[in-house]
Amino acid sequence: MLLQISQPLSPALLAECQALAAEDQLFGPGKATAGWHARERKHNLQARSEPAVQSLLARVAEALTAHPLIRSAARPRDIVRLLLSRYDTGMSYGTHVDDALMDGQRTDLSFTVFLSGPDDYDGGRLVIDEPAGERAFAMQAGDMLLYPSTSLHRVEPVTRGRRLVLVGWIRSHVRSAEAREILFDLDRVIATLRAGGNAGESLDLLLKTRSNLLRLWAEN
């Protein structure tokens, strides 16, 4: 499941991230945190593990794990790792898949929080390889893309400006992607019914959930 989430950080926290990302002395080569294969394709800058950076990232992690939509879609047990990354003109990240284990923990979901908007740079789109084809994203500043860590993806070369992002990985309480989607759909039904919303929409989601449960449980 791939999910676009609007403005999961408060405006004040987003502004702090943007200000820190403008401090050139905090950044070094991004290759240090990539796996052996991805390291060959990673050409960006990354904030070093300075106290100011770690303090800010801890508050970002707390805000993200408390966000209702992220809690429902990801069922986060931990944010395994969180990085502040920068792509200046000419930088890119070639096609790769994220490491299955980081810091001894399984990665189930990956995410990108865009700190700069699409008007701030050219190129630099995050491209996700899905079974139906590739999808490219350059979202508004403050928006977040949540996607499976199993996906092949890349960042196209930045041809103008500067692309600023937070990237992270989530270990979920629910290991199965199918089970997470079913729980997410049920949460959506519950929210709709509690708000007195559209019964037809709730019925569609319930029928989808029933079919997906049958696929998991039915034997020929």
C-alpha angles and dihedrals in degrees: 000000000000116000133186112210122194119226103332091173126068115253090248094052091045090052091051091053091049092049093049091048089059093061103099096192091065095063133086136162113311096217092089095080099041126099119254094269098038090048089070090057102039114101109165142094127261133195112253122237095268121154093249091051095047092047092052094045090051090057091046091052091050092050094048096048089049094052109111096222093047091047091052098044100037105025087211119212093172141351095233097197136353125194136185107219136185132198115195123190110304096020125122145153116231126221112301144140120236119252113271090222126037123177088350094304131109117248113219102162135025127202142188124203109198112222096179125050128236092260091060095068145012123230113003096114119162105236119200119196109223129174090255092050141282123319122199126206135194102162133187119278108277096023122120135214117206117193141157115281087223091071125106108232143160143189113235118228115279107236098181136017129354130302115209122189145160112223126190148160130228131208106207129213084226111059098190117083089205092054092047091053092050092050091047091053091049090051089053091052091049092049092049094049093046090053092049090245136155112324091198092058090049091050091052091053093046092051089049090050093049091051092048092050090050089053089054097044109026120103124200 
